[in-house]
Amino acid sequence: MLGMVSSHHGHPLHGFSRLQLAAFQQTGTDVGRWLSWHWDTVVLDALERLHVQAVGACR
């Protein structure tokens, strides 16, 4: 698990339908894919840029 999304309510929630549970599952899948894409592109690109700048500054 890379992360977790939660919501807080004044009372427990019960009785989700199969459709609602499927929507929760799909949302979790979609968010997980986005987080993976973000890490593999935006974060790694930013780290690479910092590395290049640091190496350049040392020369």
C-alpha positions as a Markdown table, in Angstrom:
| # | Residue | x | y | z |
|---|---|---|---|---|
| 1 | Met | 0.0 | 0.0 | 0.0 |
| 2 | Leu | 1.4 | 3.4 | -1.0 |
| 3 | Gly | -1.3 | 5.5 | 0.7 |
| 4 | Met | -4.7 | 5.7 | 2.2 |
| 5 | Val | -7.7 | 8.0 | 1.8 |
| 6 | Ser | -10.2 | 8.2 | 4.6 |
| 7 | Ser | -13.2 | 10.2 | 5.6 |
| 8 | His | -14.5 | 11.0 | 9.0 |
| 9 | His | -18.1 | 10.9 | 10.0 |
| 10 | Gly | -20.1 | 11.5 | 13.2 |
| 11 | His | -21.4 | 8.0 | 13.1 |
| 12 | Pro | -20.5 | 4.7 | 11.4 |
| 13 | Leu | -21.7 | 4.2 | 7.9 |
| 14 | His | -23.4 | 0.9 | 7.1 |
| 15 | Gly | -25.2 | -0.7 | 4.2 |
| 16 | Phe | -23.2 | 0.2 | 1.2 |
| 17 | Ser | -24.7 | -1.3 | -2.0 |
| 18 | Arg | -22.6 | -3.4 | -4.4 |
| 19 | Leu | -22.6 | -0.5 | -6.8 |
| 20 | Gln | -21.2 | 1.8 | -4.2 |
| 21 | Leu | -18.5 | -0.7 | -3.1 |
| 22 | Ala | -17.5 | -1.2 | -6.7 |
| 23 | Ala | -17.3 | 2.6 | -7.1 |
| 24 | Phe | -15.0 | 2.8 | -4.0 |
| 25 | Gln | -12.9 | 0.0 | -5.5 |
| 26 | Gln | -12.6 | 1.8 | -8.8 |
| 27 | Thr | -11.7 | 5.1 | -7.2 |
| 28 | Gly | -9.0 | 3.3 | -5.2 |
| 29 | Thr | -7.6 | 1.7 | -8.3 |
| 30 | Asp | -7.7 | 5.0 | -10.3 |
| 31 | Val | -6.0 | 7.0 | -7.5 |
| 32 | Gly | -3.3 | 4.2 | -7.1 |
| 33 | Arg | -2.6 | 4.4 | -10.8 |
| 34 | Trp | -2.4 | 8.2 | -10.7 |
| 35 | Leu | 0.0 | 8.1 | -7.7 |
| 36 | Ser | 2.2 | 5.6 | -9.5 |
| 37 | Trp | 2.3 | 7.8 | -12.6 |
| 38 | His | 3.0 | 10.9 | -10.5 |
| 39 | Trp | 5.9 | 9.2 | -8.7 |
| 40 | Asp | 7.3 | 7.8 | -12.0 |
| 41 | Thr | 7.2 | 11.1 | -13.8 |
| 42 | Val | 6.8 | 14.3 | -11.8 |
| 43 | Val | 8.7 | 13.2 | -8.7 |
| 44 | Leu | 11.6 | 11.4 | -10.5 |
| 45 | Asp | 11.9 | 14.3 | -13.0 |
| 46 | Ala | 12.2 | 16.7 | -10.2 |
| 47 | Leu | 14.8 | 14.6 | -8.4 |
| 48 | Glu | 16.8 | 14.3 | -11.6 |
| 49 | Arg | 16.7 | 18.1 | -12.1 |
| 50 | Leu | 17.9 | 18.6 | -8.5 |
| 51 | His | 20.7 | 16.1 | -9.1 |
| 52 | Val | 21.9 | 17.8 | -12.3 |
| 53 | Gln | 21.8 | 21.2 | -10.6 |
| 54 | Ala | 23.8 | 19.9 | -7.6 |
| 55 | Val | 26.4 | 18.2 | -9.8 |
| 56 | Gly | 26.7 | 21.4 | -11.9 |
| 57 | Ala | 27.1 | 23.5 | -8.7 |
| 58 | Cys | 30.0 | 21.3 | -7.6 |
| 59 | Arg | 32.0 | 21.9 | -10.8 |
